[in-house]
Amino acid sequence: MYVLRPDIAEGDYANAISKFEKTVTENGGEVLNTDEWDVRNLAYETKHHTKGFYLVMEFKSTPDQLKRLQERFKLDEHVLRYQVVKKS
């Protein structure tokens, strides 16, 4: 799950989604599903924002691909928060 800033342009949402999906699939990973939850209230203010565009991406990857994805989340200025959870 990751949360994008609510004030970015409409086209930038699509670019961000495809960029993160491409990061997973570049070296053999697989994106199973991406759910867009639209703009919702955050539980608390994060980086001066009270709302965010929520997305849930279900994927399969190796540990190295996961590290690259997390690094991309950290460096992207549009990402407010992210959390990766391993599904059993």
C-alpha positions as CSV (number, residue, x, y, z in Angstrom):
1,M,0.0,0.0,0.0
2,Y,1.2,3.5,-0.7
3,V,-0.3,7.0,-0.4
4,L,0.4,9.7,-3.0
5,R,0.0,13.4,-2.4
6,P,-3.5,14.6,-3.3
7,D,-2.3,17.8,-5.0
8,I,-0.4,16.2,-8.0
9,A,-1.8,16.5,-11.5
10,E,-4.2,13.8,-12.8
11,G,-1.7,12.5,-15.3
12,D,1.0,12.2,-12.6
13,Y,-1.1,9.6,-10.8
14,A,-1.0,7.4,-13.8
15,N,2.7,8.0,-14.3
16,A,3.5,7.1,-10.6
17,I,1.4,3.9,-10.8
18,S,3.1,2.7,-13.9
19,K,6.5,3.7,-12.6
20,F,6.0,1.5,-9.4
21,E,4.6,-1.3,-11.4
22,K,7.5,-1.2,-13.8
23,T,9.9,-1.3,-10.9
24,V,8.4,-4.6,-9.8
25,T,8.3,-6.2,-13.3
26,E,11.7,-5.0,-14.5
27,N,13.5,-8.1,-13.3
28,G,10.9,-10.8,-13.5
29,G,8.4,-9.7,-10.8
30,E,4.7,-9.8,-11.4
31,V,2.0,-7.3,-10.5
32,L,-1.2,-9.2,-9.7
33,N,-3.5,-6.4,-9.0
34,T,-3.6,-2.6,-8.3
35,D,-6.6,-1.1,-6.5
36,E,-7.0,2.7,-6.6
37,W,-8.9,3.8,-3.5
38,D,-9.1,7.5,-4.6
39,V,-8.5,10.4,-2.1
40,R,-9.2,9.7,1.5
41,N,-8.5,11.4,4.8
42,L,-5.2,10.4,6.5
43,A,-5.3,9.3,10.1
44,Y,-2.9,12.2,10.9
45,E,-1.2,15.0,9.1
46,T,1.8,13.7,7.0
47,K,4.2,16.1,5.3
48,H,1.6,18.9,5.7
49,H,-1.2,16.9,4.1
50,T,-4.4,15.7,5.7
51,K,-5.6,13.7,2.6
52,G,-3.9,11.3,0.3
53,F,-4.5,9.2,-2.8
54,Y,-4.4,5.5,-1.6
55,L,-3.3,2.6,-3.8
56,V,-2.9,-1.0,-3.0
57,M,-0.6,-3.0,-5.3
58,E,-0.5,-6.8,-4.9
59,F,2.7,-8.3,-6.5
60,K,5.2,-11.1,-6.4
61,S,8.9,-10.3,-6.3
62,T,12.3,-11.3,-5.1
63,P,13.9,-9.7,-2.0
64,D,16.2,-7.7,-4.3
65,Q,13.2,-6.3,-6.3
66,L,11.5,-5.5,-3.1
67,K,14.5,-3.4,-1.9
68,R,14.5,-1.5,-5.2
69,L,10.8,-0.8,-4.9
70,Q,11.1,0.5,-1.3
71,E,14.0,2.7,-2.3
72,R,11.9,4.1,-5.1
73,F,9.1,4.8,-2.6
74,K,11.5,6.6,-0.3
75,L,13.0,8.8,-3.0
76,D,9.8,9.7,-4.8
77,E,8.5,13.2,-3.8
78,H,4.9,12.3,-4.5
79,V,4.8,9.4,-2.0
80,L,3.6,10.4,1.4
81,R,3.7,7.0,3.1
82,Y,4.1,3.3,2.1
83,Q,3.9,0.0,3.7
84,V,4.9,-3.4,2.3
85,V,3.2,-6.5,3.9
86,K,4.1,-10.1,3.1
87,K,1.1,-12.2,2.3
88,S,1.2,-15.8,3.6
